[in-house]
Amino acid sequence: MSNLRELGVNLSSLGLGIEHFVLRSNNPNHMTREENSRLIIEEAFKLGLTHYDLVFNLPFFFDVFKEFIKNKRKKITFTTHFGSIYSQNGPNHRKSRSMKHIKPTFEGMLERIDTSYVDIALLQYITHMEDYEKFVKGGVLDYVMELKKEDKAKAFGFSAHQPELILKILAKKRFDVIMFPLNFATGILDSTKKLIKYCEKNEISIIAIKNLMKGKVFTTKKTDYPAYFCGGRKLSLKLEESSSPAQCLRYGLDQGAETVVFGVKTVEELKNNFESYKNEKDSVDYSRILYQFEQIVLSG
């Protein structure tokens, strides 16, 4: 039994990240941003995806989400991130490590979506140890832990992209869950293997992200992969054969992830990814794709 299930948080194997469709400015078929968002999350629920990742605190999405969960709160789980705040000026979201901004953002979100708790509270995207210390020194970590004691969060953890950094943070503090990229480029790293073993031993649940790698593995053209996909190192790779969504999603689950969260921009993209996983999950073979990544990543 996973640590999250012991805490009463039952995640679906596949989860939906909301930022890809919520942040779209040009929606298909002349739909508004809200209309497109509503269609996608409703379709996801019909397909059996019951975990949702609210990585950015975007007030214009909260009304849609409030309507969506009002009769489903006990049937769905969702993650919210502490460290991304909404800004009226400039970009819609920006990074913050200040309680002055983080606390009212969280409390405002609970009120806007009309719920008394979140399932998972994550410190958002820690980039280095000094960044983590800002959460600690500023009181944000204590605040999130207090939310768990008050049953306003069932579990707490953090997200980061580098396995070595995650291990250093876990050595300092016990967390319930971590979120990080677990894909063909990162899963083969010794640091990732060490991290997965550490989590298994200490009953820390894993949420995998960046598995589809923005579709870059769905082509045989030479493609550049950014460092934040690949554990801190940029890659350039030409695959001999393209991957499928099922191969990407199944790989993350096979490595020990509780759930794999992926993003889409349209209902059609959601259906294609899900159908690929549904039809191939029991017979999927990603060995040749993995081998190609091993050749370039492990060669140094």
Buried (B, 14 or more C-beta within 10 A) or exposed (E): EBBBEEBEBBBBBBBBBBBBBBBBEEBEEEBEBBEBBBBBBBBBBEBEBBBBBBBBBBEEBBBBBBBBBEEEBEEBBBBBBBBBBBEEEEEBBBEBBEBEBBBEBBEBBBEBBEBEBBBBBBBBBBEEEEBBBBBBEBBBBEBBBEBBEEEBBBBBBBBBBBBBBBBBBBEEEEBBBBBBBBBBBBBBBEBBEEBBEBBEEEEBBBBBBBBBBEBBBBEEEEBEBEEBBBBBBEBEBEBEEBBBBBBBBBBBBEBBBBBBBBBBBBBEBBBBBBEBBEEBBEEBEBEEBBEBBBEBBEEE
